[in-house]
Amino acid sequence: MIHVVGASGRSGAALCRALAAAGMPFVPVVRDPARWSALGLPGTPRLADLRDAAALRAALAGADRVVSCAHARWAPALLAAAPPAAGFVLMGSTRRFSRWPDAHGDGVRAGEAAFLAAGHPGAMLHPTMIYGAQGEDNVQRLAALLRRLPVAPLPGGGRALVQPIHQDDVTAALLAALRRDWPGPEVLVIAGPEPVPYRDFLAAVARAAGQRPPPVLPVPALPLRLLAPLTRLLPGLPTIRAAEVRRLLEDKDFDIGPMRRELGVAPMPLAAGLARTLSPPAPG
């Protein structure tokens, strides 16, 4: 039986919908039963807080495959609580490749190390920025910001590369990983089909939302980082964190050959993914 940890989160819920549509039985493992119930998906949830080893062990009892959409830092707890013969499909993040140290990336690296050391068959998938999920705020937040800015102030002029992946492709990758017999633990990056400069990504988001892309204003990163916390005080503007500004200077481009070969997933082009995610406002 497949046990889905983090089943009520964005990627977890998308996976559960796909499992239900494919007729693949699963057990949702959640912390908040009301949040799971609100999704209207089949399956009786098992309750577990990932910090509670006994509850997690009980929730994973009988699992032959554990798929986790929780943060990768919980990999050691999952590995310790699951049945010894269980296989795993774990979500990581390409933040593990960042040269900027932060708690998120450190947790992913620690989770990956634990997964590889444990030797269970399965895969840890490191997605790039995910967009297109119900309730995600990456693209929607950017579109909202672009509606209010006459120019787009970007560190380095927005030349750093990004390679976002649509939630549908993330779900397809998770399904493919669940269906495969892995000889041991493997790690794969999952990303969109090709990297694009962030300024081009920004323009594509604006066009998909029915807006004219604002002109890009190259600015030094430090002033933007210092001003970012002020966005939470400005009505109508989404909050921007200083760490997000810093990561805009970092190229995030990845070889997806292993993703195509090992999982058989060909990710959709950015324009197609944004068209699924955003629609122009109705006239008038």
C-alpha positions as CSV (number, residue, x, y, z in Angstrom):
1,M,0.0,0.0,0.0
2,I,1.2,3.5,-0.8
3,H,1.3,5.9,2.2
4,V,1.3,9.6,1.2
5,V,2.9,11.8,3.9
6,G,1.9,15.5,3.6
7,A,-1.2,14.5,1.7
8,S,-3.1,17.7,2.4
9,G,-0.3,20.0,1.1
10,R,-0.2,21.3,-2.4
11,S,2.0,18.6,-4.0
12,G,0.5,15.9,-1.8
13,A,-3.1,16.8,-2.7
14,A,-2.2,16.9,-6.4
15,L,-0.6,13.4,-6.1
16,C,-3.6,12.0,-4.2
17,R,-5.9,13.3,-6.9
18,A,-3.8,11.5,-9.5
19,L,-3.6,8.3,-7.5
20,A,-7.4,8.3,-7.1
21,A,-7.8,8.9,-10.8
22,A,-5.5,6.1,-11.7
23,G,-7.2,3.7,-9.3
24,M,-4.1,3.3,-7.1
25,P,-5.1,2.8,-3.4
26,F,-3.3,5.0,-1.0
27,V,-3.4,6.0,2.7
28,P,-3.2,9.7,3.4
29,V,-1.0,10.6,6.3
30,V,-1.8,14.1,7.6
31,R,-1.5,16.3,10.7
32,D,-4.8,18.1,10.3
33,P,-7.9,15.9,9.5
34,A,-10.1,18.9,8.8
35,R,-7.8,20.2,6.1
36,W,-7.8,16.7,4.5
37,S,-11.6,16.5,4.7
38,A,-11.9,19.9,3.0
39,L,-10.2,18.5,-0.1
40,G,-13.0,16.1,-0.8
41,L,-10.6,13.2,-1.7
42,P,-11.2,9.5,-1.0
43,G,-9.2,7.7,1.7
44,T,-9.4,7.6,5.5
45,P,-6.5,9.6,6.8
46,R,-4.0,8.4,9.5
47,L,-2.9,11.2,11.8
48,A,0.7,11.8,12.6
49,D,2.9,14.7,13.6
50,L,6.3,14.1,12.1
51,R,7.9,15.1,15.4
52,D,6.1,12.2,17.1
53,A,8.0,9.0,16.3
54,A,5.4,6.6,17.8
55,A,2.5,8.2,16.0
56,L,4.5,8.3,12.7
57,R,5.4,4.6,13.1
58,A,1.7,3.7,13.6
59,A,0.7,5.8,10.6
60,L,3.2,4.1,8.3
61,A,2.4,0.6,9.5
62,G,1.7,-1.7,6.5
63,A,3.3,0.6,4.0
64,D,5.2,-1.0,1.2
65,R,5.9,2.4,-0.4
66,V,6.1,5.7,1.4
67,V,5.9,8.9,-0.7
68,S,6.5,12.1,1.2
69,C,5.7,15.6,0.0
70,A,6.9,17.0,3.4
71,H,10.2,18.9,3.6
72,A,13.2,16.7,3.1
73,R,14.5,17.4,6.5
74,W,12.0,14.9,7.8
75,A,13.6,12.1,5.8
76,P,15.4,10.6,8.9
77,A,12.2,10.4,10.9
78,L,10.4,8.7,8.0
79,L,13.2,6.3,7.4
80,A,13.2,5.3,11.0
81,A,9.4,4.9,11.3
82,A,8.6,3.0,8.1
83,P,8.6,-0.8,7.8
84,P,12.1,-2.1,7.0
85,A,11.2,-3.3,3.5
86,A,9.4,-0.1,2.4
87,G,10.5,1.8,-0.7
88,F,10.5,5.5,-0.7
89,V,9.8,8.5,-3.0
90,L,10.8,11.7,-1.3
91,M,10.5,15.3,-2.3
92,G,13.6,17.4,-1.9
93,S,14.4,20.8,-3.5
94,T,17.1,22.2,-5.8
95,R,17.7,24.6,-2.9
96,R,20.2,21.9,-1.9
97,F,22.5,23.2,-4.7
98,S,22.4,26.8,-3.6
99,R,25.7,28.4,-2.7
100,W,23.8,30.6,-0.2
101,P,23.5,28.8,3.1
102,D,20.0,28.7,4.6
103,A,18.0,26.4,6.8
104,H,15.8,25.2,4.0
105,G,18.8,24.1,1.8
106,D,20.6,22.7,4.8
107,G,17.6,20.5,5.7
108,V,17.3,19.2,2.2
109,R,21.0,18.3,2.1
110,A,20.7,16.5,5.5
111,G,17.6,14.6,4.3
112,E,19.3,13.5,1.1
113,A,22.3,12.3,3.0
114,A,20.1,10.3,5.4
115,F,18.2,8.8,2.4
116,L,21.3,7.7,0.6
117,A,22.9,6.3,3.7
118,A,19.8,4.2,4.7
119,G,20.0,2.3,1.4
120,H,16.2,1.9,0.9
121,P,15.1,1.5,-2.7
122,G,13.5,4.6,-4.1
123,A,14.1,8.1,-5.3
124,M,14.5,11.6,-3.9
125,L,13.2,14.1,-6.4
126,H,14.6,17.7,-6.3
127,P,12.2,20.0,-8.0
128,T,13.0,23.5,-9.1
129,M,10.5,26.3,-8.4
130,I,7.0,24.7,-8.6
131,Y,4.2,26.6,-10.1
132,G,0.6,25.8,-11.1
133,A,-0.5,24.0,-8.0
134,Q,-3.8,24.9,-6.3
135,G,-2.9,27.5,-3.7
136,E,0.7,28.1,-4.7
137,D,1.8,31.7,-4.7
138,N,4.9,31.8,-6.8
139,V,3.4,32.8,-10.1
140,Q,0.2,34.4,-8.8
141,R,2.2,36.5,-6.4
142,L,4.5,37.7,-9.1
143,A,1.6,38.5,-11.4
144,A,0.0,40.5,-8.6
145,L,3.3,42.4,-8.1
146,L,3.7,43.2,-11.8
147,R,0.2,44.7,-11.9
148,R,1.4,47.4,-9.4
149,L,4.9,48.1,-10.6
150,P,5.7,50.6,-13.5
151,V,9.1,48.9,-13.8
152,A,10.6,45.7,-12.6
153,P,13.7,46.3,-10.4
154,L,15.8,43.2,-10.8
155,P,19.3,42.5,-9.3
156,G,21.7,42.0,-12.2
157,G,19.0,43.0,-14.6
158,G,17.3,39.6,-14.2
159,R,19.9,37.7,-16.2
160,A,20.2,34.8,-13.8
161,L,18.6,31.6,-15.1
162,V,15.5,29.9,-13.7
163,Q,13.9,26.6,-14.8
164,P,10.5,26.3,-13.1
165,I,8.4,23.2,-13.3
166,H,4.6,22.9,-13.5
167,Q,2.8,21.0,-10.7
168,D,1.4,18.6,-13.3
169,D,4.9,17.5,-14.2
170,V,5.9,17.2,-10.6
171,T,2.9,14.9,-10.1
172,A,3.8,12.9,-13.2
173,A,7.3,12.5,-11.9
174,L,6.1,11.3,-8.5
175,L,3.7,8.8,-10.1
176,A,6.5,7.5,-12.4
177,A,8.9,7.1,-9.4
178,L,6.2,5.2,-7.5
179,R,5.6,2.8,-10.4
180,R,9.3,2.0,-10.9
181,D,11.3,-0.7,-9.1
182,W,14.4,1.1,-7.9
183,P,17.5,-1.1,-7.2
184,G,18.6,1.3,-4.4
185,P,18.4,5.0,-3.5
186,E,18.7,7.5,-6.3
187,V,18.5,11.3,-6.5
188,L,17.1,13.1,-9.5
189,V,16.4,16.8,-10.4
190,I,13.1,17.5,-11.9
191,A,12.7,20.8,-13.8
192,G,11.1,22.5,-16.7
193,P,12.3,21.8,-20.2
194,E,14.9,24.6,-20.5
195,P,16.3,27.5,-18.4
196,V,15.3,31.1,-19.2
197,P,16.6,34.4,-17.8
198,Y,14.5,35.6,-14.9
199,R,13.6,38.7,-16.8
200,D,12.1,36.5,-19.6
201,F,10.3,34.4,-17.0
202,L,8.8,37.6,-15.5
203,A,7.7,38.8,-19.0
204,A,6.1,35.5,-19.7
205,V,4.1,35.6,-16.5
206,A,2.9,39.1,-17.3
207,R,1.8,38.1,-20.8
208,A,0.0,35.0,-19.5
209,A,-1.8,37.2,-17.0
210,G,-3.0,39.5,-19.8
211,Q,-0.6,42.3,-18.8
212,R,2.2,44.2,-20.6
213,P,5.6,43.2,-19.3
214,P,7.1,46.1,-17.4
215,P,10.5,47.4,-18.4
216,V,13.4,45.9,-16.4
217,L,15.4,48.3,-14.2
218,P,18.8,46.8,-13.3
219,V,19.6,47.6,-9.7
220,P,22.2,46.4,-7.2
221,A,21.0,43.6,-5.0
222,L,21.9,45.1,-1.6
223,P,19.3,48.0,-1.7
224,L,16.6,45.5,-2.8
225,R,17.5,43.2,0.1
226,L,17.3,46.1,2.5
227,L,14.0,47.3,1.2
228,A,12.3,43.9,0.8
229,P,11.1,43.6,4.4
230,L,9.1,46.9,3.9
231,T,6.8,45.2,1.3
232,R,4.9,43.6,4.2
233,L,3.9,47.1,5.3
234,L,2.6,48.2,1.9
235,P,-1.1,47.4,1.2
236,G,-1.7,45.6,-2.1
237,L,1.8,44.4,-2.5
238,P,2.9,40.8,-1.8
239,T,5.6,40.3,0.8
240,I,9.1,39.8,-0.6
241,R,11.8,38.3,1.6
242,A,15.4,39.4,1.5
243,A,16.6,35.9,0.9
244,E,14.4,35.7,-2.3
245,V,16.2,38.8,-3.7
246,R,19.6,37.2,-3.0
247,R,18.6,34.0,-4.8
248,L,17.7,36.0,-7.9
249,L,21.4,36.4,-8.5
250,E,22.0,32.6,-8.7
251,D,21.6,30.6,-11.9
252,K,19.2,27.7,-11.4
253,D,19.6,25.6,-14.6
254,F,19.7,21.8,-14.6
255,D,20.2,18.9,-16.9
256,I,16.9,17.0,-17.1
257,G,18.2,14.1,-19.2
258,P,18.1,11.8,-16.1
259,M,14.5,12.9,-15.5
260,R,13.5,12.0,-19.0
261,R,15.3,8.7,-19.0
262,E,14.5,7.4,-15.5
263,L,11.0,8.7,-15.2
264,G,9.8,9.1,-18.8
265,V,8.5,12.6,-18.1
266,A,8.8,15.3,-20.7
267,P,8.0,18.6,-18.9
268,M,5.7,21.1,-20.6
269,P,7.0,24.3,-22.0
270,L,6.8,27.4,-19.8
271,A,4.3,29.2,-22.0
272,A,1.9,26.2,-21.9
273,G,2.3,25.8,-18.1
274,L,1.6,29.5,-17.5
275,A,-1.5,29.4,-19.7
276,R,-2.8,26.6,-17.4
277,T,-2.0,28.7,-14.4
278,L,-3.0,32.2,-15.3
279,S,-5.8,33.6,-17.4
280,P,-6.3,37.2,-18.5
281,P,-8.9,39.1,-16.5
282,A,-12.3,39.4,-18.1
283,P,-12.9,42.7,-20.0
284,G,-14.6,45.6,-18.4
